[in-house]
Amino acid sequence: MRDMTDQRLIDDLCVGAVEVLPEGALGQKLGVAERERRPLRIKLGVDPTAPDLHLGHTVVLNKLRQFQDAGHKAVLIIGDYTARIGDPSGRSKARPRLDPAVIDANARTYQDQAFLILDDDPAKLEVRYNGEWLSALTMEQVFELMSTTTVARILERDDFAKRWQAHQPISMLEMMYPLAQGYDSVAIQADIELGGTDQKFNLFVGRDLQEHFGQPSQAIMTLDILPGTDGVERMSKSTGNYIGVTEDPRDMYGKVMSIPDETMMAYFRLLTAHHADELTRIEADLEAGTVSPRDLKARLAREIIARLHGADAAAAGEAHFERVFRHRQTADDLPELHLEPDDEADGLVYLPKVLERWFGLTRSEARRRIEQGAVSLDGEPVTSLALPADQLLGRHIKAGKSAKAQGHVRPS
Protein backbone atom coordinates (compact mmCIF):
# COMPACT_ATOMS: atom_id res chain seq x y z
CA MET A 1 0.00 0.00 0.00
CA ARG A 2 1.26 3.48 -0.82
CA ASP A 3 2.39 5.91 1.89
CA MET A 4 -1.01 7.07 3.11
CA THR A 5 0.28 10.33 4.55
CA ASP A 6 1.89 11.44 1.29
CA GLN A 7 0.66 14.99 0.58
CA ARG A 8 0.80 14.36 -3.17
CA LEU A 9 -1.69 11.53 -2.72
CA ILE A 10 -4.03 13.78 -0.75
CA ASP A 11 -3.74 16.49 -3.41
CA ASP A 12 -4.50 13.94 -6.14
CA LEU A 13 -7.53 12.54 -4.33
CA CYS A 14 -8.90 16.07 -3.91
CA VAL A 15 -8.74 16.87 -7.64
CA GLY A 16 -12.31 17.58 -8.79
CA ALA A 17 -13.63 17.69 -5.23
CA VAL A 18 -15.82 20.62 -4.22
CA GLU A 19 -15.74 19.80 -0.50
CA VAL A 20 -14.06 17.21 1.72
CA LEU A 21 -15.72 17.32 5.13
CA PRO A 22 -15.11 17.61 8.00
CA GLU A 23 -11.99 19.67 7.33
CA GLY A 24 -8.88 17.50 7.57
CA ALA A 25 -10.94 14.30 7.65
CA LEU A 26 -9.34 12.81 4.53
CA GLY A 27 -5.86 12.99 6.00
CA GLN A 28 -7.15 11.59 9.29
CA LYS A 29 -8.82 8.63 7.57
CA LEU A 30 -5.68 7.90 5.56
CA GLY A 31 -3.71 8.02 8.80
CA VAL A 32 -6.09 5.50 10.38
CA ALA A 33 -5.61 3.17 7.41
CA GLU A 34 -1.84 3.41 7.78
CA ARG A 35 -1.87 2.77 11.55
CA GLU A 36 -4.35 -0.10 11.33
CA ARG A 37 -2.71 -1.48 8.16
CA ARG A 38 -6.02 -1.87 6.37
CA PRO A 39 -7.60 -0.36 3.29
CA LEU A 40 -10.30 2.24 3.75
CA ARG A 41 -13.83 1.37 2.67
CA ILE A 42 -14.88 3.96 0.08
CA LYS A 43 -18.62 4.04 -0.49
CA LEU A 44 -20.47 5.05 -3.62
CA GLY A 45 -24.19 4.48 -3.82
CA VAL A 46 -26.02 4.61 -7.16
CA ASP A 47 -29.70 4.20 -7.92
CA PRO A 48 -30.24 2.37 -11.23
CA THR A 49 -32.99 4.66 -12.53
CA ALA A 50 -31.72 4.58 -16.14
CA PRO A 51 -30.09 1.85 -18.24
CA ASP A 52 -27.13 3.75 -19.70
CA LEU A 53 -24.39 5.95 -18.30
CA HIS A 54 -22.83 9.06 -19.78
CA LEU A 55 -19.50 10.65 -18.88
CA GLY A 56 -21.17 12.82 -16.24
CA HIS A 57 -22.04 9.66 -14.30
CA THR A 58 -18.44 8.49 -14.44
CA VAL A 59 -17.01 11.40 -12.42
CA VAL A 60 -17.65 9.63 -9.10
CA LEU A 61 -16.63 6.27 -10.60
CA ASN A 62 -13.30 7.77 -11.70
CA LYS A 63 -12.72 9.03 -8.15
CA LEU A 64 -13.64 5.62 -6.77
CA ARG A 65 -11.08 4.03 -9.10
CA GLN A 66 -8.49 6.55 -7.90
CA PHE A 67 -9.01 5.36 -4.32
CA GLN A 68 -8.68 1.75 -5.54
CA ASP A 69 -5.38 2.56 -7.24
CA ALA A 70 -4.19 4.06 -3.95
CA GLY A 71 -4.78 0.70 -2.25
CA HIS A 72 -8.29 1.12 -0.84
CA LYS A 73 -11.49 -0.88 -1.26
CA ALA A 74 -14.36 0.47 -3.31
CA VAL A 75 -17.81 -0.48 -2.07
CA LEU A 76 -20.29 0.07 -4.91
CA ILE A 77 -23.86 0.00 -3.62
CA ILE A 78 -26.53 -0.62 -6.22
CA GLY A 79 -29.64 1.03 -4.80
CA ASP A 80 -32.23 -1.49 -5.86
CA TYR A 81 -34.31 -0.49 -2.80
CA THR A 82 -33.61 3.24 -2.63
CA ALA A 83 -34.51 3.41 -6.34
CA ARG A 84 -38.01 2.30 -5.33
CA ILE A 85 -38.31 5.47 -3.26
CA GLY A 86 -36.64 7.80 -5.77
CA ASP A 87 -33.95 10.28 -4.77
CA PRO A 88 -35.63 13.69 -4.29
CA SER A 89 -32.31 15.55 -4.67
CA GLY A 90 -32.74 18.47 -7.06
CA ARG A 91 -36.34 17.50 -7.84
CA SER A 92 -39.28 19.90 -7.87
CA LYS A 93 -41.73 17.02 -7.48
CA ALA A 94 -41.75 13.37 -6.51
CA ARG A 95 -40.17 10.89 -8.90
CA PRO A 96 -42.52 8.32 -10.44
CA ARG A 97 -42.27 4.87 -8.86
CA LEU A 98 -40.23 2.47 -11.01
CA ASP A 99 -41.17 -1.12 -11.77
CA PRO A 100 -38.84 -3.45 -9.80
CA ALA A 101 -38.15 -5.41 -13.00
CA VAL A 102 -36.94 -2.22 -14.69
CA ILE A 103 -34.74 -1.44 -11.70
CA ASP A 104 -33.19 -4.91 -11.82
CA ALA A 105 -32.49 -4.64 -15.56
CA ASN A 106 -30.97 -1.18 -15.14
CA ALA A 107 -28.83 -2.44 -12.25
CA ARG A 108 -27.26 -5.13 -14.41
CA THR A 109 -26.48 -2.63 -17.17
CA TYR A 110 -25.11 -0.08 -14.71
CA GLN A 111 -22.80 -2.62 -13.13
CA ASP A 112 -21.47 -3.76 -16.52
CA GLN A 113 -20.72 -0.17 -17.52
CA ALA A 114 -19.21 0.71 -14.14
CA PHE A 115 -16.75 -2.15 -14.61
CA LEU A 116 -15.34 -0.31 -17.63
CA ILE A 117 -13.82 2.06 -15.07
CA LEU A 118 -13.49 0.17 -11.80
CA ASP A 119 -10.93 -2.50 -10.98
CA ASP A 120 -13.06 -5.62 -10.47
CA ASP A 121 -10.42 -7.45 -8.41
CA PRO A 122 -12.41 -8.78 -5.38
CA ALA A 123 -9.62 -7.47 -3.14
CA LYS A 124 -10.36 -3.95 -4.40
CA LEU A 125 -14.10 -4.02 -5.09
CA GLU A 126 -17.22 -5.06 -3.23
CA VAL A 127 -20.58 -4.77 -4.99
CA ARG A 128 -23.65 -4.78 -2.77
CA TYR A 129 -27.39 -4.28 -3.32
CA ASN A 130 -29.01 -2.28 -0.55
CA GLY A 131 -32.13 -4.44 -0.66
CA GLU A 132 -29.94 -6.91 1.24
CA TRP A 133 -30.35 -4.91 4.46
CA LEU A 134 -33.20 -2.48 3.78
CA SER A 135 -35.65 -5.26 2.94
CA ALA A 136 -34.78 -6.99 6.22
CA LEU A 137 -35.57 -4.00 8.48
CA THR A 138 -38.41 -4.56 10.92
CA MET A 139 -40.95 -1.84 11.64
CA GLU A 140 -39.26 -1.32 14.99
CA GLN A 141 -35.94 -0.69 13.24
CA VAL A 142 -37.60 1.73 10.79
CA PHE A 143 -39.03 3.60 13.80
CA GLU A 144 -35.52 3.81 15.25
CA LEU A 145 -34.20 5.31 12.00
CA MET A 146 -37.00 7.86 11.92
CA SER A 147 -36.28 8.87 15.52
CA THR A 148 -32.74 10.00 14.62
CA THR A 149 -33.88 13.15 12.80
CA THR A 150 -36.68 15.70 12.73
CA VAL A 151 -39.06 17.03 10.13
CA ALA A 152 -37.45 20.45 10.58
CA ARG A 153 -34.03 19.06 9.70
CA ILE A 154 -35.33 17.21 6.64
CA LEU A 155 -36.95 20.43 5.47
CA GLU A 156 -33.54 22.13 5.60
CA ARG A 157 -32.75 20.39 2.34
CA ASP A 158 -32.73 23.00 -0.40
CA ASP A 159 -35.08 21.03 -2.69
CA PHE A 160 -37.57 20.27 0.10
CA ALA A 161 -37.40 23.86 1.38
CA LYS A 162 -38.28 25.22 -2.07
CA ARG A 163 -41.19 22.81 -2.45
CA TRP A 164 -42.45 23.62 1.04
CA GLN A 165 -42.38 27.36 0.36
CA ALA A 166 -44.15 26.80 -2.97
CA HIS A 167 -46.82 24.68 -1.22
CA GLN A 168 -45.90 21.68 -3.37
CA PRO A 169 -46.52 18.20 -1.92
CA ILE A 170 -43.69 16.28 -0.23
CA SER A 171 -44.48 12.63 0.46
CA MET A 172 -43.45 10.82 3.64
CA LEU A 173 -41.75 8.26 1.40
CA GLU A 174 -39.46 10.93 -0.07
CA MET A 175 -38.56 12.09 3.42
CA MET A 176 -37.40 8.55 4.19
CA TYR A 177 -34.88 8.60 1.34
CA PRO A 178 -31.98 10.28 3.20
CA LEU A 179 -32.40 7.81 6.07
CA ALA A 180 -32.41 4.81 3.73
CA GLN A 181 -29.31 6.03 1.90
CA GLY A 182 -27.62 6.95 5.17
CA TYR A 183 -28.28 3.51 6.61
CA ASP A 184 -26.25 2.05 3.73
CA SER A 185 -23.17 3.63 5.35
CA VAL A 186 -23.99 1.82 8.60
CA ALA A 187 -24.54 -1.50 6.84
CA ILE A 188 -21.19 -1.49 5.04
CA GLN A 189 -19.23 0.51 7.67
CA ALA A 190 -18.05 3.18 5.25
CA ASP A 191 -14.95 5.22 5.99
CA ILE A 192 -15.49 7.74 3.18
CA GLU A 193 -18.55 8.36 1.00
CA LEU A 194 -18.45 9.97 -2.44
CA GLY A 195 -21.26 11.85 -4.14
CA GLY A 196 -22.23 14.80 -6.28
CA THR A 197 -22.77 18.22 -4.75
CA ASP A 198 -26.51 17.53 -4.74
CA GLN A 199 -25.89 14.59 -2.36
CA LYS A 200 -24.31 16.59 0.48
CA PHE A 201 -27.37 16.41 2.77
CA ASN A 202 -27.73 12.65 2.27
CA LEU A 203 -24.03 12.06 2.96
CA PHE A 204 -24.25 13.95 6.25
CA VAL A 205 -27.24 11.83 7.30
CA GLY A 206 -24.98 8.81 6.81
CA ARG A 207 -22.49 10.36 9.26
CA ASP A 208 -25.26 10.97 11.82
CA LEU A 209 -26.58 7.41 11.57
CA GLN A 210 -23.12 5.90 11.96
CA GLU A 211 -22.65 7.91 15.14
CA HIS A 212 -26.09 6.79 16.37
CA PHE A 213 -25.16 3.16 15.84
CA GLY A 214 -21.78 3.51 17.53
CA GLN A 215 -19.58 3.59 14.41
CA PRO A 216 -16.88 6.13 13.49
CA SER A 217 -18.49 8.73 11.23
CA GLN A 218 -17.51 8.68 7.57
CA ALA A 219 -15.73 11.52 5.84
CA ILE A 220 -17.63 12.86 2.84
CA MET A 221 -16.36 14.06 -0.52
CA THR A 222 -18.59 15.93 -2.95
CA LEU A 223 -17.46 16.14 -6.55
CA ASP A 224 -17.93 18.80 -9.18
CA ILE A 225 -20.53 18.51 -11.92
CA LEU A 226 -19.29 17.75 -15.44
CA PRO A 227 -20.38 20.32 -18.05
CA GLY A 228 -22.02 18.94 -21.16
CA THR A 229 -20.56 19.22 -24.65
CA ASP A 230 -22.09 22.71 -24.90
CA GLY A 231 -19.87 23.83 -22.01
CA VAL A 232 -22.84 25.51 -20.32
CA GLU A 233 -25.34 23.09 -18.81
CA ARG A 234 -24.53 19.96 -16.83
CA MET A 235 -24.21 16.86 -18.98
CA SER A 236 -27.64 15.35 -19.44
CA LYS A 237 -29.51 13.18 -21.90
CA SER A 238 -32.52 15.48 -21.63
CA THR A 239 -30.52 18.38 -23.09
CA GLY A 240 -28.69 16.21 -25.64
CA ASN A 241 -25.26 17.49 -24.56
CA TYR A 242 -23.99 14.12 -23.39
CA ILE A 243 -21.35 11.55 -24.36
CA GLY A 244 -22.49 7.99 -23.67
CA VAL A 245 -20.10 5.54 -22.05
CA THR A 246 -20.97 2.81 -24.57
CA GLU A 247 -21.11 5.05 -27.65
CA ASP A 248 -18.99 4.19 -30.67
CA PRO A 249 -15.46 5.49 -29.90
CA ARG A 250 -15.53 7.36 -33.22
CA ASP A 251 -18.57 9.32 -32.06
CA MET A 252 -17.06 9.85 -28.62
CA TYR A 253 -13.89 11.29 -30.15
CA GLY A 254 -15.83 13.73 -32.30
CA LYS A 255 -17.97 14.88 -29.38
CA VAL A 256 -14.95 15.52 -27.15
CA MET A 257 -13.34 17.51 -29.96
CA SER A 258 -16.51 19.64 -30.12
CA ILE A 259 -16.40 20.88 -26.51
CA PRO A 260 -15.46 24.55 -25.98
CA ASP A 261 -11.78 25.18 -25.25
CA GLU A 262 -12.62 26.70 -21.87
CA THR A 263 -14.30 23.44 -20.81
CA MET A 264 -11.23 21.26 -21.43
CA MET A 265 -9.68 21.59 -17.99
CA ALA A 266 -12.91 20.52 -16.27
CA TYR A 267 -12.84 17.36 -18.39
CA PHE A 268 -9.16 16.77 -17.61
CA ARG A 269 -9.81 17.10 -13.87
CA LEU A 270 -12.96 15.01 -13.71
CA LEU A 271 -12.36 12.32 -16.34
CA THR A 272 -8.62 11.59 -16.43
CA ALA A 273 -6.10 10.14 -13.99
CA HIS A 274 -3.45 12.88 -14.03
CA HIS A 275 -1.71 13.94 -10.83
CA ALA A 276 -2.71 17.33 -9.42
CA ASP A 277 0.66 18.89 -10.30
CA GLU A 278 0.44 17.54 -13.86
CA LEU A 279 -2.96 19.18 -14.29
CA THR A 280 -1.48 22.46 -13.06
CA ARG A 281 1.21 22.24 -15.75
CA ILE A 282 -1.30 21.41 -18.47
CA GLU A 283 -3.44 24.41 -17.52
CA ALA A 284 -0.39 26.71 -17.38
CA ASP A 285 0.72 25.58 -20.86
CA LEU A 286 -2.79 26.17 -22.20
CA GLU A 287 -2.96 29.68 -20.72
CA ALA A 288 0.55 30.52 -21.95
CA GLY A 289 -0.28 29.37 -25.46
CA THR A 290 2.61 26.88 -25.53
CA VAL A 291 0.23 24.08 -26.46
CA SER A 292 -2.43 24.09 -29.17
CA PRO A 293 -5.98 23.82 -27.74
CA ARG A 294 -6.81 21.46 -30.60
CA ASP A 295 -3.86 19.18 -29.84
CA LEU A 296 -4.70 19.20 -26.15
CA LYS A 297 -8.31 18.36 -26.89
CA ALA A 298 -7.17 15.47 -29.09
CA ARG A 299 -5.05 14.20 -26.20
CA LEU A 300 -8.07 14.47 -23.91
CA ALA A 301 -10.25 12.51 -26.33
CA ARG A 302 -7.64 9.76 -26.64
CA GLU A 303 -7.26 9.45 -22.87
CA ILE A 304 -11.00 9.29 -22.17
CA ILE A 305 -11.65 6.66 -24.84
CA ALA A 306 -8.56 4.60 -23.95
CA ARG A 307 -9.68 4.45 -20.34
CA LEU A 308 -13.09 3.10 -21.30
CA HIS A 309 -12.40 1.06 -24.43
CA GLY A 310 -8.64 0.66 -24.81
CA ALA A 311 -5.84 2.32 -26.76
CA ASP A 312 -6.79 0.68 -30.09
CA ALA A 313 -10.31 2.12 -29.91
CA ALA A 314 -8.87 5.57 -29.11
CA ALA A 315 -6.53 5.37 -32.11
CA ALA A 316 -9.39 4.26 -34.36
CA GLY A 317 -11.57 7.12 -33.13
CA GLU A 318 -8.84 9.64 -33.87
CA ALA A 319 -8.14 8.21 -37.33
CA HIS A 320 -11.83 8.37 -38.18
CA PHE A 321 -12.06 11.97 -37.01
CA GLU A 322 -9.05 12.98 -39.08
CA ARG A 323 -10.49 11.19 -42.08
CA VAL A 324 -14.03 12.45 -41.92
CA PHE A 325 -13.78 15.88 -40.35
CA ARG A 326 -10.32 17.31 -40.80
CA HIS A 327 -10.04 16.39 -44.46
CA ARG A 328 -13.59 17.57 -45.08
CA GLN A 329 -12.46 21.10 -44.20
CA THR A 330 -10.25 21.14 -47.30
CA ALA A 331 -12.66 19.30 -49.57
CA ASP A 332 -13.66 22.37 -51.54
CA ASP A 333 -10.03 23.12 -52.40
CA LEU A 334 -9.21 19.65 -53.76
CA PRO A 335 -9.65 18.58 -57.37
CA GLU A 336 -12.05 15.84 -58.33
CA LEU A 337 -10.33 12.73 -59.69
CA HIS A 338 -12.55 10.64 -61.93
CA LEU A 339 -12.48 6.90 -62.43
CA GLU A 340 -13.06 5.92 -66.06
CA PRO A 341 -14.85 2.70 -67.11
CA ASP A 342 -11.64 1.12 -68.42
CA ASP A 343 -9.77 1.81 -65.14
CA GLU A 344 -11.34 -1.32 -63.65
CA ALA A 345 -10.33 -4.81 -64.73
CA ASP A 346 -11.47 -8.01 -63.05
CA GLY A 347 -13.13 -5.95 -60.34
CA LEU A 348 -9.94 -4.04 -59.40
CA VAL A 349 -8.46 -0.65 -60.17
CA TYR A 350 -4.71 -0.73 -60.80
CA LEU A 351 -3.51 2.28 -58.83
CA PRO A 352 -0.25 3.07 -60.71
CA LYS A 353 -2.34 3.45 -63.86
CA VAL A 354 -4.77 6.02 -62.38
CA LEU A 355 -2.04 7.84 -60.45
CA GLU A 356 -0.21 8.28 -63.75
CA ARG A 357 -3.24 10.01 -65.25
CA TRP A 358 -4.23 12.01 -62.17
CA PHE A 359 -0.86 13.26 -60.97
CA GLY A 360 1.52 12.85 -63.92
CA LEU A 361 3.59 10.16 -62.16
CA THR A 362 5.28 7.38 -64.06
CA ARG A 363 3.88 3.99 -63.20
CA SER A 364 7.18 2.91 -61.68
CA GLU A 365 7.20 6.04 -59.47
CA ALA A 366 3.60 5.40 -58.45
CA ARG A 367 4.47 1.80 -57.50
CA ARG A 368 7.45 2.99 -55.47
CA ARG A 369 5.36 5.51 -53.54
CA ILE A 370 2.76 2.86 -52.73
CA GLU A 371 5.45 0.44 -51.54
CA GLN A 372 6.97 3.17 -49.34
CA GLY A 373 3.60 4.03 -47.76
CA ALA A 374 3.51 7.49 -49.36
CA VAL A 375 0.07 6.95 -50.92
CA SER A 376 -2.92 7.21 -48.59
CA LEU A 377 -6.70 7.04 -48.62
CA ASP A 378 -8.41 9.24 -46.03
CA GLY A 379 -5.11 9.42 -44.17
CA GLU A 380 -4.47 5.67 -44.05
CA PRO A 381 -1.54 4.23 -46.07
CA VAL A 382 -2.40 2.13 -49.09
CA THR A 383 -0.73 -1.29 -48.98
CA SER A 384 -1.95 -2.80 -52.26
CA LEU A 385 -1.29 -1.90 -55.90
CA ALA A 386 -4.91 -2.70 -56.84
CA LEU A 387 -8.17 -2.02 -55.02
CA PRO A 388 -11.89 -2.46 -55.74
CA ALA A 389 -13.45 0.70 -57.15
CA ASP A 390 -15.86 1.00 -54.20
CA GLN A 391 -12.87 1.35 -51.86
CA LEU A 392 -11.73 4.41 -53.81
CA LEU A 393 -14.92 6.28 -54.63
CA GLY A 394 -15.69 9.25 -52.40
CA ARG A 395 -12.33 9.12 -50.66
CA HIS A 396 -9.46 11.54 -50.33
CA ILE A 397 -6.35 10.16 -52.03
CA LYS A 398 -2.90 11.58 -51.51
CA ALA A 399 0.23 10.48 -53.38
CA GLY A 400 2.87 12.79 -51.92
CA LYS A 401 3.50 15.95 -49.94
CA SER A 402 2.59 18.29 -52.78
CA ALA A 403 -0.87 19.87 -52.68
CA LYS A 404 -1.14 18.94 -56.37
CA ALA A 405 -0.77 15.24 -55.56
CA GLN A 406 -4.14 14.80 -53.86
CA GLY A 407 -7.82 14.93 -54.62
CA HIS A 408 -11.23 13.30 -54.17
CA VAL A 409 -12.08 10.21 -56.21
CA ARG A 410 -15.36 10.43 -58.10
CA PRO A 411 -17.08 8.18 -60.67
CA SER A 412 -16.78 9.14 -64.33
N, C-alpha and C positions, 0 to 999 in steps of 0.2 A: 504494500500500500504506500502511496506517495506520502511525503511529509505533510501532515494535515495542517500544520501551522504556517506553511509557506504562504507569504503574502501574495505572491503571484497567483497561486491557486485561488485565493479568496477574491482577488481582482477579476480573475477569469470567470469564476462562478457568478459574479455580480454583473457581468456584461448583459445588457438587456433588461436588468431588473429595475423596476420603478421604486420598490421598497423592499427592504429586508428587515423584518421586525421580530422581536424588539431589537433596538440598536445594539450591535455587537453580538447578537445571538448566533450568527453564522460561525464566527470564529470560536465561540464557546462550544457549539455543537461539534465542530471539527476537533477541538481540543479533547472533548469527551471521547470521541471515537479513537483518538490517538492513545489516551490513557487506558481505555478499556480494551484496546486492540480489537475493535469490531467495526464493521461498516455501519454507517448511518442508514436508517430506513427513510427513503425519500418518497413521499406520497404524491401521487397525481391521480385525482379522480375525474373520470369523464363519463358523461351520460350519452349513450348511443342514440341520440335523437335523429340522426341522419346517417345514410349509408356511406357517404364518401367524405374524405378529408380534403381540405385545401391547405396551402402553405401557412395560412394564418393559424390553423389548428396545430401545426407542427412546432410552433414557437416553444410551447411548454414541453413537448416531446424532445426537442433538441436540448433543452436545459436538463431534462431528466437523463438523457444520454451523457451529457457532460459530467453529471454526478457519477454515473456508472464508470466512465473512463477514469475518474479520480479514485475509484476503488469502493464506491458505495453501492447499496442495493436499491434499485428502483422498485417501488410497489405500485403497480398500475391497477387502479380499481375501476372496473367496468360497472357503471351505476345502473344495473338492470332494475334495481328497485327505486332508486331516486329518480330515474327517468319516468317512472309511473306517476310521480308527483309533478315533475316538471320544474326546472330551476327558474324561479321568478326574477333572477338577476337581470336588470336592464329591461324588464318587460313592463308594458303599460297595462297589460291585462293577463289573466291566467292563460297558461299554455293549454292547448287541447290535450286530453288524455290519449296516450298512444296505446295501440294494441300490443299486448305482451309478445305476440309472435313477430311483430315488426321490430320491437326492441331487441329481441334475440337475434334476428337476422342482421340488424345494424351492428350489434355487438361483435358478431363474427367478422364482419367486414372491417370494422374499426380496428380490431385486434390485428388482423392481417396487415393493414396499412401501417399501423403503429410499429410493427416489426421491421418495416423498411428503415426505421430510424434507430430503434432500441436494440441493444445487445441482448439476444434471447438466451444467453447462457444462464441456466437456473441459479448459478451462484451470484448473478448480478441482476436477476429479474424475477419478480413474483407477480403473477397476475391473479387478481381476486375479483369475484363478483359480490357486490354488497348485499345481494339477496341472501347470501350465506348467513349473515348475522341479523340483518333487518327483518327478514321473514320469521326469524326465531324469537323475536322479542315478544314477551307477554304484555298484556295490558298494564300490569303493574310496572314493568320496566319502561313502557311508553310514558306512564304518569311520572316516573322519576325523571326522564329526559325533559318533559315539559316543565317540571318544577325548577329546572336550573336556570330559567330565563323568565322574562316578563314580556307582556304585550308591548309595554312602552319601549323596551329595548329592541324588540323586533321591528317596531315602527320607526326606529332610527335609521333603518336601511333607506338609502336614497330613493330607491324605486318604490318601496312601500309608502314612504313619506309623501311622495308626489301623488300616488294614487289615493291616499287618505285625504289629502288636501283637496283633490279633485272630486271627492265623493264617489270614487270608483270602487267596485267591490274587491275585497281581498279575502280569499277563502281560508278557512282554518288549515286546509291541507297544504296550501302554499306556505303558511307560517311554520309548518313542520319541517319544511325543506332544510333550512340551515341546521336544525337539530339532527336530521337524518344524515346529512353530509358530515357534520361534525363528529357524529358517533363512529363514522368510518375510521377516523384518526385514533379513536380509542381501541377499536377492534384490531387494528394492525400495528398499534403502538408506534405511530409515526414520530420521527425526529424532526423532519422538515416537511412542510407541504408547499407545493407549487400551485400557482393559479394565475389567471388573468387579473387585471386591476378590478374588474367587476366582481371578483370572488372574495375580496378582502373581508367583508363582513362574515361570510361563511367560514373562512379560514380561522378567524378569531374565535368563532363559536367552537371550532375544534379544539383550540387551546383551552377554552373554559371547561369543556367537557372532560378533557384529559385531567385537568386539575381536580375536577369533581370526583373523578374515579381513581384518584391517587396516583396518576402517572405524571412524569415530567412533561411540561407543556411544549408543544412543537414550536419551532421557529417557522415563520411564514415568509415566502418570497413571492411577490407579485411581479408579473412580467409585462413588458410594454406590448401594445397592440400593433400588429403588422399592418402598414398601409396597403391598400389594394394597388393594382397596376396603374390606377389613375393618380396615385400619389396623394390623394385627398381623403377619401373615405376608408374606413377599415375594410380589410378584405372580406368579401361576402358574396355568396352565390346570388343573393337577391339583387345586388347591384351589378352583377356581371363582371366585377373587377378582380376575379380570383384566378389562381393557378392551381389546378387539381393535382393532388399527389400522384394519381395514377394516369394522368394525361400522357399522351405520346410525348416523349422527350423532345421531339422536333417542335411541337407546339409550346412546350414549356420554355424552350430556349428563346423562341420568338417573343413570348410574353414577357420574359425577364428583360430582354433587350428593349422592350417598349416602355419600361417604367421611366419616370422622370429622373434626370441625373441627381436631383436633390434627395431622392428617395433611396439611392443606392446604399448609403451607410446604414440606414435602418435595416435593410435586408442583410447586409454583411453582419451586423450585430446579432440579429435575431435568427438567422438561418444558416450561419456557417460556424466553424469550430476554431476560428482564429483566437489566439491569445489577446488579452486586452491591449498589451503594448503594440502588438502587430496591427490591430485595428486603428490605434492612434497614428501609426506611421502611414497607413493607407489613407486615412482622412487628411493627414498633413500633405501628402503627395497630391491628392486630389485638389485641395485648396490652393496649393502652390502652382498647379498646372504642370507638374513634372510627369504626370501620367494622363493619358487620354481617357476621358470619361467612357468613350465607346469601348476601349480595350479593357478597362476595369469592369465594365458591365458584362463584357464577354467572359471575363474571368469569374465573375459572380455566377453567371448562368451555368458555366461548366461545373463549378463547385456544388451548386445546389442539385443539379441533375446527377452528378457523380455520387453524391451522398445517398440519393434515393434509388438510383437505377444502375450505377456503375460507370466507370470511366469510358467504356466503349459507347454507351448510350449518350454520354455527354459529347463525345467526339462526333457521333453521328448527328446529333442535334445541331452542333455548330456547323458541320459541313452542309447540312440541309439549309440552314439559314443563309450561309454564304452563297449557296447555289441559287436559292429562290429569291432572296431579298436583296442582297448586296449587288448581284449581277443585274438584277432587274432595274436598278437605279441608272445603269448605263445602257439599257436596252435601246433607247431611242437614238443613241449615238453610234450603234453598231450596224454594219451592213447586213443585208439579208443574203444568205448563201443558199442557192437553190439546188436541190437534187433533181437531176434529169432522169427520164425513164431508163436510159441505157447505163446509168451509174450502178444499177443493181443487177447482179448475176447470181443465180442459184440462191436467191434470198439474202445475199450479203452485198454490202457496199465496200469496195476496196478503197481504203482511205487514201493511200498515196495518189491514186488517180484523181480524187476530188480535191485533195489539197493542192495538187498541181494546177488545177483550173482556178480554184478560189484564190490562192495566195502566190501563184507564180513560182512555186517550189519545184525542183526536179523531183522525180519519183524517188530517187535514191536518197535525196536530202529529207524528203518526207518520211521515208522508212527510218532513217537514222534518228530523226526527232521523236518518232513514236517509240523506238527502242530505248531512247534515253529518258523517256517520261516527260518530254517537253510538249506533248500534245495532250490537251485536257478537254473534257466535256463537263460543263457546269462545275469546274474547279477540280474534278477528279481525273487523275492521269489515265490515259487510254493505254491499254496493255495488249491490244490486238490490232493487226493490220486490216482486219475486215470486221464489220459489224452489221447487224440487221438495220434496215432503214428506220424502223420504228424506235431504235435506240439513239438515232441522230436527230430526228425531226423535233423541232421546237427547243433544241438545246443550244447552249452557248459553247462554241468550239474555239479553242485557242491553240495556235501552233507555234508560239514563240512570244518573246517579250514585246515585240512591236505592236502598236495599236492597229496596224494594218493587217496583222496576222490573226484576226479573230472576227467572229460574226455569229449570227443566229441562223441555224439551218432551217430552211423552209422547203416545202414540196414545190415542184416545178409549176 
